[in-house]
Structure formats: C-alpha cells, structure tokens
Amino acid sequence: MAWTSVISTVRADDQGKIRERVYAVVLGGGLIFIGAVAWQLAVMAGAVDEFLTSSPVLVIEGVVKQIVSGELLVNIGISGLEFIVAFAVASVFGISLGLLMGRLRYVKYAIEPYVWLLYSSPVIALFPLIVLIFGLGAPSVVFIAIMLAIVPLIVNAMQGVDNVDPGLIKVVESFGGNELQLLRKVVLPASFPTIMAGVRLGMGRAVVGVVVGELFAGQGGIGYSIDKYASELNTTQVFSSVLIVIVAGLVLNFIARALERASSGWRTDL
Amino acid sequence: MRTPKRKDAGAPLTTSRAGSQESAVKVLTGCISIVVVLVAWQVSASSGLVDASYTSSPLEIVKAAAELVTSGELAQNLPTTLFEFSIGYALAVVIGVPLGMLMGWRLRVRQVFEPLLYALYVTPSLALFPIFVLVWGIGTTSKIAIVFVDVLATVVINAMAGVQETDARTLRMAHAFGAGQMAQFWKIIAPSAMPTTVAGLRLGVGRGVITVIVAELYGGVVGLGVMISAYGSSFNVPPLIVLALLAGLFGLIVGSLLRRIERSVFRWE
C-alpha cells in the first residue's frame, strides 16, 4: 500500500468519525425530542389528561422548582451519603472476601452457594425484617444497598484472582515471598481490571439499592420523594424525580466507566 | 515461561479425573457449609442466644413452608405472579431480540435508540413503577409493564452486543461471494449472535423475577409480593423468609436450566 493512500484513508476516517458523531446526536436526540414534542402536543390538544400524564414543560418546571426550593440538594445529599457509605462498605468487604475466596478454594466452595442465593433472591422483599432490625430510614437503605452491591464485587474479585497466571504465583512462592507480598506484587495488580469491572457493576446495583430501598424503607432522598409524590398523586413531581434519578444514573455510570477505562489503561503499562 | 509447559506435558491423562475429584470436593464443601450454617442457626435460635422472633429458625421456616403449601395460599398467589412475569418477559423477548439485533446490524437504527436504551439501562427501573401505578393502577397490567421495561434493556443490549461480535472477515467473505443482505443476516449474523443473546435472556429471568415481586410488594392485589407485604406488616418472619427464598430459588433454577441449554446448544463455541 502506498503512503498516499494510507494518509487519505486516515483523513477520511477522521471526517467519518465527526460525521458519525453528528448522526448519533441528531438521530438519538431526535427520537427523544420527537417523543417529548408529541407528549406536549397531546397534552395541549387535550388528547390526554394533564393531571394523569403531566407534560414535558411541567416536568422541567418541576425540576426547576426542586432546585430553587433546595429540595433537590437535600435529597441528593441524603441519597448520595447513603450511596457512598453503602458502596464503601460493600467494596471493602466484597473485594476482601472475593480475594480470600480466590486464594483459598475451600473458603470459595463454602461461601459460593450463599453468594448465588444473595444474587438471585429479592433482598428488598426482606425489608420488613430489615426495618425491624435497623429502623426506618438511612441504616435500612444502606443495608439493602450493601446486599445488592456486594455480589458483583465478590464475584469479580474472585474471578480476577482465578485468572492470575499461576506461573507468577509459583515464582513468588518459590522465592520465599509471603502471602502479603504475593497479594501486593502479583495478585492485586493482575486482577485489578477485573475488580474494577466489578466496581462498575457494584456501583450500578448500589444505585438500585439506594433508590428502591428508599421507596420502601426511606425517610428522605430521591427514591423516598418519588414514593411520597406518587402517594399524593402528584404526577409531575414523580416524573421530575424520576428524571433526576436517570440523570444521576447516567453521571455515575460515566464515572464508573471512566474509572474502569483508567484501570485497564494502567494495566497495559504493567 | 517454560516451566508451566513442562508441567502440562503429563497433564491431559489426569485432568478428567482431577476435574471430577475437584468438583466433588466443591459440592461436598458447599453442602457441609450449608449444613453447618443451618445447624448453627437452629441451635442459636432454640437456645435463645439470638431473638428467634427476628431471625426465625430453619425448622420454623420448613414448618411455615409446609403451611403455605397445604393451606393453598401459595397456590392462590403463585399463578398471578408467574402470569405477570411470563407475559412481561415474553413481550420483552419478542420485541427486544429483533430490536437488539437490528441495532447491532444497522448503525442508524442503533443511533436512534441507543440514548433512550442507555438511560433505561442505568436507571433503576423500579423507580418508574410509581408512574406505572398512577397510569395502570395496582393490578396486573402495571406489573407486566415493569417486567417488560426491566427485562427489555438487558435483552436488547445483549442481542446488540452479540451481533457486533460477528467476525467481520466472515461477513466480508460472504459479501465477496455474493451473499445478499438477508442471506448474510440469517446465515452468519444471527447464528453467531445467538450465544450472547441467550445469555441476555438468562440474565433477564433473574432480573424479571426480582422485579415482579418487588413491584407486587410496592402495591398489588394478589401475588407472592403481596403475601410478603402482608406477612411483613404483621412481623410474621418465617413465611417471609420462605417466600424470599422461593423467589431466589426460582431465579436460580430457571437460570441454571437456561445455562445448561446454552451449553448443550452452543457446544461448538
């Protein structure tokens, strides 16, 4: 292949990339925009009942109202704190347990059944019991979120250790390295990307735990306000709160992906 | 890295025996661990070491399970939950698989639906349930809708990923040999997307079961979640645990069934 043709393909690729990005924004944003306009028009034409379905303009007004009144800040503070505590506890316990299970197969075989049971059972169904033990409000919500978030953290840390090159482990062992050195020099660096993938999944499940936990057992926060407004039949504020949850979900997912990408970039340097 | 190779030289002869031995150790350890926990739970509850009104005990849970079955209460509620789950799940599969494959195959289609789908995927879908209740009430329809929404995102994303994993060279070869778009889709893209798509269906079962029960817990007339809510508000713990375990086991069993099907169908992978 001649140099000129290589250069020209690169340029065409660049142009194509820009064009594709424009297409993505126009097409994807277009569907959402058309949907919102159709919704607004249906309400204005009286085809649907505004009390029942609200409207995009009202929903945006609702969000603005929540910002101005400071309600949003308070809710994000409460939910955010619950999220951070739950996620931190789940990370510390989940990753340590996963590493332990990856290193000691008897521990793994003994604990694995419970991990899968926790994964497939609706933890939230036990909320009456959880509320009975921890009381209504943040502690119960945090507990629910921990139980949801911990599963992928355990499983990924375990798999990360499983996938470490056994040759490397043998080298450290035969040169007299102890378990702590093995962990710091080989196991952690090699399993880091897998663990970070678990962190991303765990973040997602912690969000679910906080929002849904608040729906049932909360005394404040975004999920709680969805439930509160729904019981007041305030459709507009329910939609506004759900919109806030969606935005929060997108932001957290963006952060989690950036973290994951940074960690796998770091791995290639290894 | 020559050492592992040398070690592996004699390995093939022993791997199958070592493998089955290992899985026996695994099952045995798992069983012992379950028995130990159950016994410890029972002893601590009946000796009064922990308050059994909070934690219940394995024997009480078995008793409660038998009662739920013999009283016909389970038979009264289970069909509704199963119905809501199956309809919502089936709708999500029927719409989600073609949509996901189309999104993987055609860039423009993907660009249209991706942002919406992505927003749905990162949002805890149960947050939408209060809206569905406002629109459709606390009956069956709102549960079918929430299961549909919850399962749809998982199914679509996996079907899409499956199509995108299709080997580009195989496609180019088919194109070079004059295969039309339809032939390319049915002969190459759809089959190679199958394993990932079916994995999505399996993940969807677990999510859907949890969703239908939590939705019933939030508001419903009949169903497992409604039973859980009733026993919960009267602090009757044993049946509460029975029902939560039942839901977990259902997800676990259907999930492992689908995994087995996956393995036998896609053995050539």
Interface residues (C-beta under 8 A of the other chain):
Chain A: E20 Y23 A24 L27 G28 G29 G30 L31 I32 L52 T53 R105 Y106 Y109 A110 I111 E112 P113 Y114 W116 L117 Y119 S120 S121 P122 V123 I124 A125 L126 F127 P128 L129 L132 I133 P166 G167 K170 G204 V207 V208 V211 V212 L215 F216 G223 I226 D227 Y229 A230 L233 T235 V238 F239 V242 V245 I246 G249 L250 L252 N253
Chain B: M1 T3 P4 V25 K26 T29 G30 I32 S33 I34 V37 Y54 L107 R108 Q111 V112 F113 E114 P115 L116 Y118 A119 V122 T123 P124 L126 A127 L128 F129 P130 I131 V133 L134 V135 G206 V209 I210 I213 V214 L217 Y218 G225 I228 S229 Y231 G232 S233 F235 V237 L240 I241 L243 A244 L245 A247 G248 L249 G251 L252 G255
